[in-house]
Amino acid sequence: MVGSLGSVSRDDWFPNQSVPVLRTADLPEDLDILVATSWATVFEVVKLRAEHKCYFVQSDETRFHDEGTDWFHIVQLSYLMNMHFLTEAKWIQDWLLQNFDKRAALIPNGLDQEIFQPTAPLEKKTDKPRVLLEGAIALPYKGMKEAFEALKDLDVGVWCVSSYGKPEPGWKCDRFFEKVPIDRMKEIYSSCDILLKLSRVEGFFGPPLEMMACGGVCVVGAVTGHDEYIADGENALVVDATDIKGARQAVQRLIADRSLREKLRENGLRTAARWPWGPSIDRLEKYFSEIAAGVYGETNPCREQTNQSIAHFYEKILSQPSSQSINSLEVLAHRIKRHVNNEFLLKLGEKAYYHMLNHKSFYSRLSKLITK
């Protein structure tokens, strides 16, 4: 069964969104602060004008690419940019300092407790446990294929939420949801007993905390960032993210041990209560105010030129692709031809390469490969 809880566009996924969304070409030239939110956008930020520039690092994004490829190296270089660094997780803060000598401000992630709380389920729960799988199916590092495999022989109901990709034929899935508005996710969380999350790349592990806030229990992979708030056997069960058998056994353990399930549920609710959104927003506002006031130093022209030099070679890769880049494009083109029709090309191409919408040469080469 395919479910829909409302249509989500790029601009209305978050409730009460009132911040103007502008194209880079329409940005004013008197910006005080400009923030890059991924490795690809940081190269755009370099070219734009602003009094202060920040790099919000949400994970080690080299993990999105095969080691040794052009993309891997260019992501690595992005962490040498001369900007104000900030991040959402302690492990990323430590990683940036140890590997790149970058002292990033820590603005902990938080939970909007007005959005995530126990609510009436979409379907009444029964004696048959219901397990939720959440993550982008089309992104292998989200571990959705492995999660489905772990559940295939269990007597459980399986619900799935995916923002990108759909379950394969033959995968056990009782209800499937896509493009769910964030303020409707609590209805799905509250309809399920267990969240199984086996992603292998994360920054701050959001969905398990949301599930806890809605009264569910979690089985999670030991991905970087899980220990920001998860303690194995206390508020969740932690397994090797690649261990399908171990994940299956953990789910079975929760089904069989009602007292353990209740312990994790109660501790999960307490954990979620310790991560309110308000203090993080106050901390972020204070951080930006201090940047604007020059507390963290002014822009250094020489360092800004270094940023331009790094960005220069990024543009070179796009305009004169190496064999590695061409191979990556061929793989992407093959996947698009298999799974979607051409009217979705720009949308999926943008997702696959992190919103590089302004790089016409990328889309030109991709289009030629698809129409071969």
Order of alpha helices (4+ residues) and beta strands (2+ residues): beta-beta-alpha-beta-alpha-beta-alpha-beta-beta-alpha-beta-beta-alpha-beta-alpha-beta-beta-alpha-alpha-alpha-alpha-alpha-alpha-alpha
